[in-house]
Amino acid sequence: MAPGKIPPLVQAIALSLAGILLLDSMGAIVKHLVASYPAQQLSAFRNFFGLFPSILILMLSAEWHANGRKIRIRNWRIALMRGLFVTFAQFFFYLSLSHLALATATTLAFASPLLVTALSVPLLRDRIGPWRWLAVAIGFVGVVLIMRPGSDIFTPYALLPIGAALGYALAAVTVRLITEPTPSATINLYSHVSALVGSSSLMFATSGYQPVASLADWLWIAAMGLAGGSGVLLLIMAYVRTKPSNLAPFDYFGIPFSFVLGWLIFGETPFDRLFPGVILIVAGGLTIVWRERVTAKETSALDSKG
């Protein structure tokens, strides 16, 4: 490595953390706007303004250029279906922000990695060992502790981030059903366009379009979409530089980031609601990451012997 050059792993971690912070910032903007505009409309706006970073992601993709800059893909139905899963995930998460603290909604949405593991069994026929099933169980105990069903502080709105986590998990799992070698940037664009159409259709079918009241709100809406799209762009740039397993533990910085943003902007301090459940959710997620890394190493070792 040349003197003064930043190692790729360090670059990837920095890009990943910046992307996560942008996505949490998007959540904070949504929470600010959802008091005045329907969640469906905010989802449609987020996908419209986020479309520009998605196109930029494609333009900057070396894999796409090497693949002949093809736009048409054989598994386009699956790519579009992912966008519909994202549509409902966004709607549930944005709606939850009008009723829950930012950190609470964000933490519950981190049930997504647990659901990815559980869904990979029926949908992908993956074999999940006892360690990962234990991790899923631990994580869901954490979810229950935060939701506290049956208690005076339980609210049905706490189910909304779980619905969002399910939507994002389905989007993550179904991408592995795309069998044709396809650049991730192309899949991302297909899914983003589908989410834009889906969220716009949901808006017109339910809440209708509510005129934006002021220039300031238009600027917040544009910032929301650009923050979300740019956050995804930075995460893709990070994953190009290193293995996903090296970055997965840093995803959980989204929880403290959301807590700090919620405290600074909205004065929220949901300590009592989050602990100790948040610890179990993070522990479950990190255990899954650890086991996947161990399995990958074992598979690599067997392949090298073969």
C-alpha positions in Angstrom: 0.0 0.0 0.0 1.3 3.4 -1.0 2.2 5.8 1.9 -0.7 8.0 2.9 -3.3 5.8 1.0 -6.3 4.9 3.0 -6.8 1.1 3.2 -10.0 -0.2 1.3 -11.5 -1.6 4.5 -11.2 1.8 6.3 -12.7 3.5 3.3 -15.5 1.0 3.3 -16.3 1.5 7.0 -16.2 5.3 6.6 -18.6 5.1 3.6 -20.9 2.7 5.4 -21.1 4.8 8.5 -21.8 7.9 6.4 -24.5 6.1 4.5 -26.1 4.9 7.7 -26.1 8.4 9.1 -27.7 9.7 6.0 -30.5 7.1 6.2 -31.1 7.9 9.8 -31.2 11.6 8.9 -33.8 10.7 6.2 -35.8 9.1 9.0 -35.6 12.2 11.1 -36.8 14.3 8.1 -39.7 11.9 7.6 -40.7 12.2 11.2 -40.7 16.0 10.9 -42.9 15.9 7.7 -45.2 13.0 8.6 -47.1 15.3 11.0 -48.2 17.3 7.9 -48.3 14.9 5.0 -49.5 11.2 4.6 -46.8 8.5 4.9 -47.8 7.2 1.4 -47.0 10.6 -0.2 -43.7 10.9 1.6 -42.8 7.5 0.4 -43.6 8.5 -3.2 -41.6 11.7 -2.9 -38.6 9.8 -1.3 -38.6 7.4 -4.3 -38.9 10.2 -6.8 -36.0 12.3 -5.5 -34.0 9.2 -4.6 -34.3 8.1 -8.3 -31.5 10.5 -9.2 -28.9 8.9 -6.9 -30.0 5.5 -8.2 -29.3 6.5 -11.8 -25.9 7.9 -10.6 -25.2 4.5 -8.9 -25.8 2.8 -12.3 -23.6 5.3 -14.2 -20.7 4.8 -11.8 -21.0 1.0 -11.7 -17.9 -0.6 -13.2 -19.8 -3.9 -13.2 -22.6 -2.4 -15.3 -20.1 -0.9 -17.9 -18.3 -4.2 -18.0 -21.6 -6.0 -18.6 -22.2 -4.0 -21.8 -24.4 -1.4 -20.1 -27.5 -3.6 -20.5 -30.7 -2.4 -19.0 -33.0 -5.4 -19.8 -32.6 -8.4 -17.5 -34.2 -11.8 -17.6 -35.4 -11.8 -14.0 -37.1 -8.4 -14.3 -40.2 -9.6 -12.5 -38.3 -10.5 -9.4 -36.5 -7.1 -9.5 -39.8 -5.3 -9.8 -41.3 -7.4 -7.0 -38.5 -6.3 -4.7 -39.7 -2.7 -5.3 -43.2 -3.6 -4.1 -41.8 -5.1 -0.9 -39.9 -1.8 -0.4 -43.1 0.2 -1.0 -44.9 -1.4 1.9 -41.8 -1.4 4.1 -41.4 2.3 3.6 -45.1 2.9 4.2 -45.1 1.0 7.5 -41.9 2.6 8.7 -42.9 6.1 7.8 -46.3 5.7 9.4 -44.6 4.3 12.6 -42.6 7.5 12.9 -45.7 9.5 13.5 -46.5 7.4 16.6 -43.1 6.2 17.9 -39.8 7.7 18.9 -37.2 7.7 16.1 -34.9 5.4 18.0 -37.7 3.0 19.0 -39.0 2.6 15.4 -35.4 2.3 14.0 -34.5 -0.4 16.6 -37.6 -2.5 16.0 -36.9 -2.3 12.2 -33.5 -4.0 13.0 -35.6 -7.2 13.2 -35.0 -7.4 9.5 -31.7 -9.4 9.6 -33.4 -11.9 11.9 -36.3 -12.2 9.5 -33.9 -12.6 6.5 -32.4 -15.6 8.3 -35.8 -17.1 9.1 -37.2 -16.5 5.6 -34.2 -17.9 3.8 -35.3 -21.4 4.9 -38.7 -21.6 3.2 -37.8 -19.3 0.3 -34.3 -20.2 -0.5 -34.1 -23.7 1.0 -31.1 -22.6 3.1 -29.9 -24.8 6.0 -29.8 -22.8 9.2 -27.9 -24.3 12.1 -28.7 -24.1 15.8 -26.5 -21.1 16.4 -28.4 -18.9 13.9 -31.8 -20.2 15.1 -30.7 -19.3 18.7 -29.7 -15.8 17.4 -33.1 -15.3 15.8 -34.8 -16.4 19.0 -32.7 -14.0 21.1 -33.3 -11.1 18.8 -37.1 -11.7 18.8 -37.1 -11.8 22.6 -35.5 -8.3 22.4 -38.3 -7.2 20.0 -40.9 -8.4 22.5 -39.2 -6.6 25.4 -39.3 -3.3 23.5 -42.9 -3.8 22.3 -44.1 -5.1 25.7 -47.4 -6.6 24.6 -50.0 -6.8 27.4 -48.5 -3.9 29.3 -49.9 -0.4 29.7 -47.3 1.1 27.3 -47.9 -1.3 24.5 -49.3 0.3 21.3 -50.3 -1.5 18.1 -48.2 1.1 16.3 -45.1 -0.9 17.5 -46.1 -3.5 15.0 -45.5 -1.1 12.1 -41.7 -1.3 12.2 -41.9 -5.1 12.3 -44.0 -4.9 9.1 -41.3 -2.7 7.6 -38.6 -5.1 8.7 -40.6 -7.9 7.0 -40.8 -5.9 3.8 -37.1 -5.1 3.8 -36.3 -8.7 4.6 -38.4 -10.0 1.7 -36.6 -7.6 -0.6 -33.2 -8.8 0.7 -34.1 -12.5 0.3 -35.7 -12.3 -3.1 -32.7 -10.7 -4.7 -31.0 -14.0 -4.3 -33.6 -15.5 -6.6 -32.2 -13.5 -9.5 -30.2 -16.2 -11.2 -28.9 -14.2 -14.2 -25.5 -12.5 -13.5 -26.8 -8.9 -13.0 -25.0 -5.8 -11.7 -26.4 -4.8 -8.3 -26.8 -1.2 -9.6 -29.2 -2.5 -12.3 -31.3 -4.5 -9.8 -31.4 -1.4 -7.6 -32.7 0.8 -10.4 -35.4 -1.7 -11.3 -36.5 -2.0 -7.7 -36.4 1.8 -7.2 -38.6 2.5 -10.2 -41.0 -0.2 -9.0 -41.1 1.3 -5.6 -41.8 4.8 -7.1 -44.7 3.4 -9.1 -45.9 1.3 -6.2 -45.8 4.2 -3.6 -47.4 6.6 -6.1 -50.2 4.1 -6.7 -50.7 3.5 -3.0 -50.9 7.3 -2.4 -53.5 7.9 -5.1 -55.5 4.9 -4.0 -55.6 5.8 -0.3 -54.7 9.2 1.0 -54.6 11.1 -2.3 -52.2 13.9 -3.1 -51.9 16.7 -0.6 -50.5 19.9 -2.0 -47.1 20.9 -0.4 -47.7 23.9 1.7 -44.5 25.9 1.4 -41.1 26.2 -0.3 -39.5 25.1 3.0 -41.4 21.9 2.9 -40.4 21.2 -0.7 -36.8 21.7 0.4 -37.3 19.2 3.3 -38.9 16.7 0.9 -36.0 17.0 -1.6 -33.5 16.6 1.2 -35.4 13.5 2.4 -35.2 11.8 -1.0 -31.6 12.8 -1.7 -30.5 11.7 1.8 -32.1 8.3 1.3 -30.8 7.8 -2.2 -27.3 9.1 -1.3 -27.2 6.8 1.7 -27.9 3.8 -0.5 -25.2 5.1 -2.9 -22.6 5.3 -0.1 -23.5 1.8 1.2 -23.1 0.3 -2.3 -19.7 2.1 -2.7 -18.7 0.6 0.7 -19.7 -2.9 -0.2 -17.7 -2.7 -3.4 -14.6 -2.2 -1.3 -14.9 -5.2 1.0 -16.9 -8.3 1.9 -20.4 -7.6 3.3 -19.6 -9.6 6.4 -16.9 -7.0 7.3 -19.4 -4.2 7.3 -22.5 -5.9 8.7 -21.6 -5.2 12.4 -21.4 -1.5 11.6 -25.1 -1.5 10.4 -26.0 -1.4 14.1 -24.5 2.1 14.4 -27.9 3.1 13.0 -29.4 2.6 16.5 -27.2 5.1 18.4 -27.3 7.5 15.4 -31.1 7.5 15.5 -31.1 7.9 19.3 -28.8 11.0 19.0 -30.9 12.5 16.2 -34.1 11.9 18.1 -32.7 13.5 21.2 -31.2 16.5 19.5 -34.2 17.2 17.1 -37.3 16.0 18.9 -36.1 15.8 22.5 -36.8 12.0 22.7 -35.0 9.9 25.3 -36.7 6.4 25.1 -34.1 4.7 27.4 -36.8 2.8 29.4 -38.5 1.6 26.3 -35.3 0.4 24.5 -33.4 -1.4 27.2 -32.7 -4.3 27.6 -34.4 -5.3 24.4 -32.0 -3.4 22.1 -29.1 -5.3 23.5 -30.7 -8.7 22.6 -31.6 -7.5 19.1 -28.0 -6.4 18.5 -26.7 -9.6 20.1 -28.9 -11.7 17.8 -27.9 -9.8 14.7 -24.2 -10.0 15.5 -24.4 -13.7 16.3 -25.9 -14.3 12.8 -23.0 -12.2 11.3 -20.5 -14.3 13.2 -21.9 -17.6 12.2 -22.1 -16.6 8.5 -18.5 -15.6 8.6 -17.6 -19.0 10.2 -19.6 -20.9 7.7 -18.1 -19.0 4.8 -14.6 -19.8 6.1 -15.4 -23.4 6.5 -16.9 -23.6 3.0 -13.8 -21.9 1.6 -11.5 -24.3 3.3 -13.4 -27.3 1.9 -13.4 -25.8 -1.6 -9.6 -25.3 -1.4 -9.1 -28.9 -0.4 -11.4 -30.1 -3.1 
